[in-house]
Amino acid sequence: MNPGQPNHELLLRHLDGRLTPEEQAEVARHLREDASARAFLREVAEQAVMVAELERIGACREELTRPGSFPEEARKRSFPKVIPVDFRTWQWGLAAVAAIALPIGFTLLLPPTNHPGTVQVSKVTGASQLFGANGRIQNALTIGTTLGIGDTVETPSCGAWIELRLKDGSALTIAGHSTLRILEPDGGRPRFKLIQGSLWRRPGTGQTTTTVLIDTPTVAAELPAAQFDVQTSSDKTLVRVNEGLARVRPQWDASSLEVTKGHQVAAALGRKEPLAMVPQPEPINYWACDLWQVPEVILGRWLPPGGTERARLGVEPLLWPVSEQTSVMLYAAALAAWKSTEHPVLLHEDSKLVFRGRTERSHTVRFGFSAQKIRGVFAGKFEVDIPTAELGPAGATWEIALPLGRFRPLQPQLSGSPDGLELTDVYALTVKDDAGLEINHIELTPPPQP
C-alpha cells in the first residue's frame, strides 16, 4: 500500500462520508475499474480489524492491571505478545470505519449505474461501439443487446446505423458519426443525450406511446407520441416534428416552445433571439456545398488552398471496428447537408452527385451518402466504389458525376432506391490505404428536363 497515491485519500474520505457528489461518482468508478483500489480497501479493513482487536486487548489489560479491579491471580495471568500495526499517515478512526463498512460488501459501496432493460438493440449495420456504464467497451454491437442507464453507443463510421427498441415498441435510430447516451429516466419517461449526429424516432404500433426526452448540447426536447428527427453538433441543433408535437427548451434558459406537426425549430449557441417555430421548408432538388465557405464537417481536416482550389478538405483516419478482434482503417471525409442549406435536399433516381477532388496515389475511392424519408425516418446508406481508371491519374484533379442509380443500398430493407428520399450527409473515403484523398467540391444536380 502506497500512501502517496491520491486515490487512497479519496477512498478513505468516501468511507468517512465526506465526499462531494462528484467525488462519490469518481470513487464508484475507481472501485468498478481498479482492482488495486479494491485491494487497498481490503488491506485497510484487515488493519482496522487488528486495531480494533488491539484496542479491546489494551482496554482489557488496563482494566485488569487497575488496582482493586480483579483478584491478584487475574493480574498475574499472561497476555499474548502484541505486534503494533503501521498505519503510516492514515488515522485509526478512518480505518475503523472501513472495518465496519467493508464486511457489508463492496457492492454496497458501488451505487448501481446501469439499469438493464431500458432499450434493446433491434438493428445494427456497420461499425458500432458501446461504452458501458460499468466501464466496459464493446465493439460491434449485436441484435438483442440490452442497454441501460449510463451506457453510450456510438457509430464511428460513415456507413453505420443502429436502431434501439423502447419498451413501448417505438424505435430510435442513430446514423453514422452519432453518439447517444442513455440517461436516468425522468418520471418514468425515457431520457437520452444526443451528443452529436442524427436521431430519428418511429412511434410504435400500439395505442400508447411513451414520451421521450432528448437532450442535445443546445436544447432539451420533450416529445410525446411524436415522429421526429434531430440533427445536432456541438453548437447547433435542428428539431423537426413530422407527426405529433414537441416541447423544446434551450439549454441556456427556462423558456420553452411547442413545435407542432410539419414545423421545426433551430437553436444555436450564442444566438440571442428566442427560439422560433417555423414551417419545414419545401424540398429542393439542387444542392451545392460551397467548401470555400468552410462549413462544419462531420469528418475531415482543412488543407491550405492550392492551385486553383480555394477549399481543400482532406481525409481523417478512422478505425472501423468490424468485430472485437478485427478492425479496418478508413480515410474519410464527410459533410452534413443540413448544415449547408435550410431546405431538405430531394433525391431522384436520375439525379447526379458530382465530386471534384484528387488523390496523391492511385486508389479506388468509395463515395456514399445517407438518406431519410421526406418528413420521415432514416432510410439507409448508399455507396459506390469508383476505380482509378474512372478517376484519372494520381495527382491530377478529377471531377466525376455519379447517377444515384449507381449507388448500391447498404440497407435494402429500409429503402432499395434513393428516389424520393432526402439527403442527410455525403462522404468519400479510401479503405485500408491513405491515398491522400481530398475533396474540393460536392454538388447534387437534378434530373434532366424532359
C-alpha positions in Angstrom: 0.0 0.0 0.0 1.4 3.4 -1.0 0.0 6.3 1.0 1.3 8.6 -1.7 -1.3 7.6 -4.2 -4.1 10.2 -4.4 -6.9 7.7 -4.8 -6.3 6.3 -1.3 -7.2 9.5 0.4 -10.3 9.8 -1.7 -11.3 6.2 -0.8 -10.9 6.8 2.9 -12.8 10.1 2.8 -15.6 8.2 1.0 -15.7 5.7 3.9 -15.9 8.7 6.3 -18.8 10.2 4.4 -17.0 13.4 3.5 -17.2 13.4 -0.3 -18.9 15.7 -2.8 -21.3 14.1 -5.3 -18.6 14.4 -8.0 -16.1 12.7 -5.8 -18.6 10.0 -4.9 -19.0 9.2 -8.6 -15.2 9.2 -9.1 -14.9 6.7 -6.2 -17.6 4.4 -7.6 -15.7 4.4 -11.0 -12.4 3.6 -9.3 -13.9 0.7 -7.4 -15.6 -0.7 -10.5 -12.5 -0.4 -12.7 -9.4 -0.5 -10.5 -8.6 -3.8 -8.7 -5.8 -2.1 -6.8 -8.4 0.3 -5.2 -10.5 -2.7 -4.0 -7.3 -4.4 -2.7 -6.4 -1.2 -0.8 -9.7 -1.1 0.9 -9.4 -4.8 1.9 -6.0 -4.1 3.4 -7.4 -1.1 5.3 -10.2 -3.4 6.6 -7.7 -6.0 7.8 -5.6 -3.4 9.6 -8.7 -1.9 11.1 -9.8 -5.2 12.5 -6.4 -5.6 14.0 -6.6 -2.1 15.5 -10.0 -2.9 17.0 -8.6 -6.1 18.5 -5.6 -4.1 19.9 -8.0 -1.6 21.4 -10.0 -4.3 23.0 -6.9 -6.1 24.4 -5.5 -2.8 25.6 -8.7 -1.9 27.4 -8.8 -5.3 29.0 -5.1 -5.1 30.1 -5.8 -1.6 31.6 -8.8 -2.9 33.4 -7.0 -6.0 34.8 -4.0 -4.0 35.9 -6.0 -1.4 37.7 -5.6 -1.9 41.5 -8.7 -3.5 43.1 -10.4 -4.4 39.9 -9.7 -8.1 39.9 -8.1 -10.7 42.2 -4.3 -10.9 42.2 -4.4 -14.2 40.3 -6.1 -12.5 37.4 -3.4 -9.7 37.2 -0.7 -12.4 37.1 -2.3 -14.1 34.1 -0.1 -13.8 31.0 -1.2 -12.0 27.8 -0.1 -12.7 24.2 2.6 -10.5 22.7 1.1 -7.7 20.6 2.7 -6.6 17.3 1.8 -3.0 16.5 0.3 -2.1 13.2 1.8 0.6 11.0 -1.0 2.8 9.6 1.6 5.3 8.3 -0.3 8.6 7.9 -3.9 7.1 8.0 -6.0 7.8 11.1 -7.2 4.9 13.1 -10.7 6.3 13.1 -11.0 6.1 9.4 -9.7 2.6 9.4 -12.3 1.6 11.9 -15.0 3.0 9.7 -13.6 0.8 6.9 -13.7 -2.2 9.2 -17.4 -1.6 9.8 -18.3 -0.8 6.2 -16.3 -3.5 4.3 -17.9 -6.6 5.8 -21.2 -5.5 4.4 -19.7 -6.0 0.9 -18.2 -3.9 -1.7 -21.4 -3.9 -3.7 -23.0 -1.6 -1.2 -20.2 0.9 -1.9 -21.0 0.8 -5.6 -24.3 2.5 -6.4 -25.8 1.0 -9.5 -25.1 2.9 -12.6 -26.8 0.6 -15.1 -30.4 -0.4 -15.1 -30.8 -3.3 -17.6 -33.7 -3.3 -19.9 -34.0 0.4 -20.8 -33.6 -0.2 -24.5 -32.6 -3.1 -26.8 -30.6 -3.1 -30.0 -33.0 -4.2 -32.7 -31.0 -3.5 -35.8 -27.3 -2.6 -36.4 -25.2 -2.1 -39.5 -21.6 -1.1 -39.9 -19.1 -0.1 -37.2 -20.6 0.4 -33.7 -19.3 0.7 -30.2 -20.7 0.5 -26.7 -19.1 2.4 -23.8 -20.8 0.8 -20.8 -21.7 2.5 -17.6 -19.7 -0.2 -15.8 -16.5 0.7 -17.8 -16.6 -2.0 -20.4 -16.0 -1.2 -24.1 -17.7 -3.4 -26.7 -17.1 -3.2 -30.4 -19.6 -4.5 -33.0 -23.0 -4.4 -31.1 -25.3 -7.3 -31.9 -29.1 -7.5 -32.2 -30.6 -8.3 -28.8 -28.0 -6.4 -26.8 -29.7 -4.8 -23.8 -28.6 -1.3 -22.8 -29.2 0.6 -19.6 -28.7 3.9 -17.8 -25.2 5.3 -18.3 -24.4 3.3 -21.4 -23.2 5.2 -24.5 -23.5 3.9 -28.1 -21.5 5.4 -31.0 -21.5 4.9 -34.7 -17.9 5.9 -35.7 -18.1 5.1 -39.4 -19.9 6.8 -42.3 -21.9 3.7 -43.2 -23.1 2.7 -39.7 -26.5 3.0 -38.1 -28.2 1.5 -35.0 -31.9 1.1 -34.2 -32.9 0.9 -30.5 -36.2 -0.5 -29.4 -38.0 1.0 -26.4 -40.4 -0.8 -24.1 -43.5 0.7 -25.8 -42.5 -0.6 -29.2 -41.2 2.7 -30.6 -37.7 2.9 -32.0 -34.8 5.3 -32.0 -32.4 5.3 -34.9 -28.9 6.9 -35.0 -26.8 7.1 -38.1 -23.1 7.4 -38.8 -20.9 9.6 -36.6 -23.5 9.8 -33.9 -23.1 9.4 -30.1 -26.1 8.7 -27.9 -26.1 8.3 -24.1 -28.9 6.7 -22.0 -29.8 8.9 -19.1 -31.7 8.4 -15.9 -35.5 8.4 -16.7 -37.5 11.5 -15.7 -40.8 10.5 -14.1 -40.7 7.2 -15.9 -40.1 8.8 -19.3 -37.0 7.5 -21.2 -34.3 10.2 -21.5 -31.3 10.3 -23.8 -28.4 12.7 -24.6 -27.6 13.0 -28.3 -24.1 14.3 -28.0 -23.6 14.6 -31.8 -25.1 13.3 -35.0 -28.6 12.4 -36.2 -31.5 10.7 -34.5 -35.0 9.6 -35.6 -37.9 8.2 -33.7 -40.5 5.9 -35.1 -43.6 5.5 -32.8 -44.8 2.0 -32.0 -47.9 0.5 -33.5 -49.7 0.3 -30.2 -52.2 2.9 -28.8 -49.9 4.1 -26.1 -46.5 5.7 -27.0 -44.2 6.9 -24.2 -43.0 10.5 -24.1 -39.3 10.6 -24.9 -36.9 13.2 -23.6 -33.9 14.1 -25.8 -31.1 16.4 -24.6 -28.5 17.9 -27.0 -25.7 20.4 -26.3 -28.1 23.2 -27.2 -31.7 22.1 -26.4 -33.9 19.8 -24.3 -36.8 18.3 -26.1 -39.9 16.6 -24.7 -41.6 14.5 -27.4 -44.9 12.8 -26.6 -46.0 10.3 -29.3 -44.1 12.2 -32.0 -42.3 11.2 -35.1 -39.4 13.5 -35.3 -35.8 13.8 -36.3 -32.9 15.7 -34.5 -29.7 16.8 -36.1 -27.1 18.2 -33.7 -23.5 19.3 -33.5 -21.5 20.9 -30.6 -23.2 24.3 -31.1 -26.3 23.8 -33.2 -29.5 21.6 -33.1 -32.3 21.2 -35.6 -35.6 19.5 -34.4 -38.2 18.7 -37.0 -41.6 17.3 -36.0 -43.4 15.3 -38.6 -46.2 13.8 -36.5 -47.5 14.8 -33.1 -45.8 17.6 -31.3 -42.7 18.5 -29.2 -41.8 20.9 -26.5 -38.3 22.3 -26.9 -36.3 24.4 -24.4 -32.9 26.0 -25.0 -30.2 24.8 -22.6 -29.4 28.4 -21.5 -32.8 29.4 -20.1 -36.1 28.1 -18.9 -38.3 29.3 -21.8 -40.0 26.6 -23.9 -41.6 26.4 -27.2 -44.3 23.9 -28.6 -43.5 22.6 -32.0 -46.4 21.1 -34.0 -46.6 18.7 -36.9 -44.8 20.0 -40.1 -42.7 22.5 -38.2 -39.2 22.8 -37.0 -37.0 24.8 -34.6 -33.3 25.5 -34.7 -31.1 26.5 -31.8 -27.5 27.7 -31.9 -25.2 28.7 -29.1 -24.6 32.4 -29.0 -27.8 33.3 -30.7 -29.6 36.0 -28.7 -33.1 35.8 -30.2 -35.6 33.4 -28.7 -36.4 30.1 -30.3 -39.0 30.3 -33.1 -41.2 27.6 -34.7 -41.2 27.8 -38.5 -42.8 25.6 -41.1 -40.5 23.0 -42.6 -39.2 24.4 -45.9 -40.2 22.7 -49.2 -37.6 20.3 -50.6 -35.1 21.4 -53.3 -33.6 19.1 -56.0 -30.3 21.0 -56.5 -27.7 21.4 -53.8 -24.1 22.6 -53.8 -21.8 22.5 -50.8 -19.6 25.6 -51.0 -16.5 24.3 -49.3 -14.7 27.6 -49.6 -17.2 29.0 -47.0 -15.6 26.5 -44.6 -18.8 24.7 -43.4 -18.7 22.5 -40.3 -17.7 19.0 -41.4 -18.6 15.7 -39.8 -15.2 14.2 -40.6 -12.1 15.6 -42.3 -9.4 18.3 -42.0 -9.0 21.5 -43.9 -5.9 21.8 -46.1 -4.2 25.0 -47.2 -5.5 26.4 -50.6 -3.5 25.1 -53.5 -3.5 25.8 -57.3 -6.9 26.9 -58.4 -8.8 25.4 -55.4 -9.8 27.7 -52.7 -11.0 24.9 -50.5 -9.4 21.5 -49.9 -11.0 19.0 -47.5 -8.6 16.2 -46.6 -9.5 12.9 -45.1 -9.0 11.8 -41.5 -8.0 8.3 -40.4 -10.9 6.3 -38.9 -10.6 3.0 -37.2 -13.6 0.9 -38.2 -14.1 -1.9 -35.6 -15.6 -4.8 -37.6 -15.6 -7.2 -34.6 -14.0 -7.5 -31.2 -10.8 -8.8 -32.8 -10.8 -7.1 -36.2 -10.6 -3.5 -37.3 -10.2 -1.8 -40.7 -8.6 1.6 -41.2 -10.6 4.1 -43.3 -9.5 7.5 -44.5 -12.7 9.6 -44.8 -14.2 13.0 -45.2 -17.9 13.6 -44.6 -20.3 16.6 -44.6 -23.9 17.1 -43.4 -26.3 18.5 -45.9 -28.4 20.1 -43.2 -25.5 22.3 -42.1 -25.3 24.0 -45.5 -28.9 24.5 -46.5 -32.2 25.3 -44.8 -34.2 23.2 -47.3 -34.5 19.4 -47.4 -32.5 18.1 -50.4 -34.7 15.8 -52.5 -33.1 12.9 -54.3 -34.2 11.4 -57.6 -33.1 8.2 -59.3 -31.7 10.3 -62.2 -30.1 12.9 -60.0 -26.3 13.0 -60.0 -23.8 13.6 -57.2 -20.8 15.5 -58.5 -17.5 15.2 -56.7 -14.3 17.2 -57.5 -11.1 16.2 -55.9 -7.8 14.4 -56.3 -5.7 11.6 -54.8 -1.9 11.7 -54.3 -1.7 8.0 -55.1 -3.8 5.8 -57.4 -6.6 4.1 -55.4 -10.2 3.1 -55.6 -12.4 5.7 -53.9 -15.7 4.9 -52.2 -18.4 7.6 -52.4 -21.6 7.4 -50.3 -24.5 9.3 -48.8 -27.1 8.8 -46.1 -30.8 9.5 -46.6 -34.1 9.7 -44.8 -37.7 9.7 -46.0 -39.1 13.1 -46.6 -40.6 14.2 -43.3 -40.0 10.7 -42.1 -37.5 8.2 -40.6 -34.0 7.1 -41.5 -33.9 5.3 -44.9 -30.3 3.9 -45.1 -27.0 4.4 -46.8 -25.9 4.2 -50.4 -22.4 3.6 -51.7 -20.4 3.1 -54.9 -16.7 2.2 -55.5 -15.0 4.1 -58.3 -11.8 2.6 -59.6 -8.7 4.5 -60.5 -9.4 4.1 -64.3 -12.5 6.3 -63.9 -10.8 8.9 -61.7 -7.7 9.5 -63.8 -4.0 9.7 -63.0 -2.8 10.2 -59.4 -2.1 13.9 -58.5 -4.4 15.3 -61.2 -7.8 16.9 -60.3 -10.8 14.9 -61.3 -14.5 15.6 -61.5 -16.9 12.7 -61.6 -20.7 12.8 -61.9 -22.4 9.8 -60.5 -26.0 9.0 -61.2 -27.7 8.0 -58.0 -28.8 4.7 -59.7 -25.2 3.6 -59.5 -25.1 3.7 -55.7 -26.0 0.4 -54.0 -28.2 0.4 -51.0 -26.5 -0.9 -47.8 -29.9 -1.5 -46.1 -32.3 -2.5 -48.9 -34.8 -3.5 -46.2 -35.1 0.2 -45.4 -35.1 1.5 -49.0 -33.9 -0.2 -52.2 -33.7 3.1 -54.1 -32.8 6.7 -53.2 -35.7 8.0 -55.4 -37.9 10.3 -53.3 -35.6 10.4 -50.3 -34.0 13.3 -48.5 -30.2 13.7 -48.5 -28.7 13.9 -45.0 -24.9 13.6 -45.4 -22.3 12.8 -48.1 -18.9 11.2 -47.7 -15.9 9.9 -49.6 -13.2 7.5 -48.4 -10.5 5.0 -49.1 -10.2 1.6 -47.4 -7.0 0.4 -45.7 -4.6 2.8 -47.5 -4.2 6.5 -47.2 -4.2 7.7 -50.8 -4.0 11.4 -50.0 -7.7 11.8 -50.9 -9.0 15.4 -50.9 -12.4 16.8 -51.9 -12.8 20.3 -53.4 -16.5 20.4 -54.4 -19.7 18.4 -53.9 -22.9 19.1 -55.9 -26.2 17.4 -56.5 -27.7 18.1 -59.9 -31.4 17.5 -60.7 -32.7 15.0 -63.3 -32.6 16.3 -66.9 -35.7 18.1 -68.1 -37.9 16.0 -70.4 
